[in-house]
Amino acid sequence: MNKSTFKVTAMDCSAEEQMIRMKLEPLSQVERLDFDLPARKLVVYHRNEAAPLAKSLGELGLGGSLLTTEAADLPLHNNEDDAQQKRILWWVLGINAAFFVVEMAFGLISGSMGLVADSLDMLADALVYALSLLAVGAAVARKKQIAGYSGYLQLGLAIMGFAEVIRRFLGYGEVPDFKVMIVVAALAMIGNAVCLWLIQQTKRGEAHMEASYIFTSNDIIINFGVIISGVLVYLTATRWPDLIVGSIVFAIVLRGAFRILKLSK
């Protein structure tokens, strides 16, 4: 058994992890993949030479380069840890999906593009979690199909959101209800804080748990941004703070959609 370590410079979230898994797991020589997202490193336990792995990884265009290859034993896998992590990810998925519905509904009612965009960011995270959980053990073609559906849904919603932001920039629509913006975004922040607490109960060394931690931490920052925009809407009595924050978050969601769509290629 060999252990090869790769540096993957463009790997910083679960979307890239899934891309790599779908590319390398079908290879008969691969026994196990371990990811270190913060360090952007991938460890592959495999038989035979590392050259075919490096070639396949290079085809993804993520900047993968082989650092070292050495003889090593395959580490034991802890199924109990896996079960705990899956349970927690299901909870995190449920919270994200619930707040997608809540923020979307109140965003439309209050006329806040910031809340609508934040709801789509919640949906984007839920889709990545669902892709990781529901596609476990599925064939590569099935995983790619799920990724394609998820990505196009997210892309379509983000484009519609941008279109509405542009319409409002042109003068259509009322000033959003700042009270609803602040209260709902604060509730979403609490929901994300609960997710963060749940994730911290696990061993975050696992790549998908590390990715979930990063996603949720970023969500809290976005929630805070929506709260601040609500305060600025109150102080300025204009829609501009809400539209600016909405545009930024829609751009984040759009970037996430393209990342997911890469999984379907």
HELIX and SHEET records of a PDB file:
HELIX    1   1 SER A   14  LEU A   24  1                                  11    
HELIX    2   2 ALA A   51  GLY A   58  1                                   8    
HELIX    3   3 ASN A   79  SER A  110  1                                  32    
HELIX    4   4 MET A  113  LEU A  134  1                                  22    
HELIX    5   5 VAL A  140  PHE A  169  1                                  30    
HELIX    6   6 PHE A  178  GLN A  200  1                                  23    
HELIX    7   7 ALA A  207  THR A  236  1                                  30    
HELIX    8   8 TRP A  240  LEU A  263  1                                  24    
SHEET    1   A 4 VAL A  30  ASP A  36  0                                        
SHEET    2   A 4 LYS A  41  HIS A  46 -1                                        
SHEET    3   A 4 ASN A   2  VAL A   8 -1                                        
SHEET    4   A 4 GLY A  64  ALA A  71 -1                                        
END                                                                             
